[in-house]
Amino acid sequence: MTKLLTEYQDAEHIDSFAVLKSADIRLTKTGKTYLSLVFSDRSGDLPGNLWDATDEQIKTLLPGKVVRLQGVRGAYQDKPQVQITNIRLSIAGEPDNPADFMIHAPIKEDQMSDELNDFILMITNPTWNRLVRKLFSIYHDQFLRYPAAKSNHHAFAGGLAYHSLSIAKLAQNVASEYPRLNKELLIAGALLHDLGKTIELSGPVGTQYTTAGNLIGHITLIDEQIVLAAHELHFDLQSEEMILIRHVILSHHGLLEYGSPVRPAVMEAEVLHQLDEMDASIQMMSAALDKTTDDTFSDRVFGLDNRRFYKTSLT
């Protein structure tokens, strides 16, 4: 049986099919062109550089393409990578469906759709309920299928919905423990906070940042969609309800240097920021530890300050 990418050990020869997650054209210090590639399959990602890439390889080795990869598993700065010896696109009779190599959310799409509807029903505030319904009437399918990121946390098909619904579940429990919190505002914020990623990212296969994603970013993009929806629904943008929902979403990164134009200034905004951080961190640690043997340390996790995490055998 063919091994999956992350099952190979250091110095082991790799011969496997994978989908190209990214393919960036770069220059060496001497000015030679190479491709910085990230290969992906159901086990995870494995980066590698294709030195002295030809014009044909640059033209054809694109994100979303299925390739046959041959090389040797190595490491660079304590992170696994492949030293590529041969790479080509898949040919007739070989695996060629990118969806077969994608990691999917652990919950099926239909179930996540049902959970989304249940949470929307909990929002009885008419303004927030109609606003959420309006936006999900446009972005429902993308919400269920897109990743939450190109890399780092929840970077798999369905990751956006899985992440947002996880936060909504946490928000529901936290609001029950702290009655001072407005549960409806918190749940509405949880569902909408990353919805701009359906515009910021290209989709679940070979995920790339769109032009709007690179130049504007998902926080501003979803705020724009909220304003447009409010206009269509004839909502007053200066009403407290509209200002609060926009604030909760605009501030969810917590700090200006992390992309939020304002810092959280209401309890629900601070809680949403904390829940977002916690859910993302737990998913990144879990993904790293899933590939780690007991009583050893994981690979470094870029999204968590390049720290390594110990996997104990104690249960």
Salt bridges, closest charged atoms under 4 A:
ASP10 OD1 - ARG73 NE 2.85
GLU12 OE2 - LYS3 NZ 2.38
ASP15 OD2 - ARG68 NH2 2.84
ASP24 OD2 - ARG26 NH2 3.79
ASP45 OD2 - LYS21 NZ 2.74
ASP78 OD2 - ARG300 NE 3.41
GLU94 OE2 - ARG88 NH2 2.82
GLU109 OE2 - ARG145 NE 3.18
GLU115 OE1 - LYS169 NZ 3.15
ASP141 OD1 - HIS140 ND1 3.02
ASP194 OD2 - HIS163 NE2 3.59
ASP194 OD2 - HIS193 NE2 3.21
ASP194 OD2 - LYS197 NZ 3.54
ASP194 OD1 - HIS218 NE2 3.25
ASP194 OD1 - HIS252 NE2 3.26
GLU200 OE1 - HIS218 ND1 3.28
ASP223 OD1 - ARG246 NE 2.83
GLU232 OE1 - LYS134 NZ 2.79
ASP276 OD1 - HIS163 NE2 2.80
ASP276 OD1 - HIS193 NE2 3.48
ASP279 OD2 - HIS154 NE2 3.34
ASP279 OD2 - HIS163 ND1 2.60
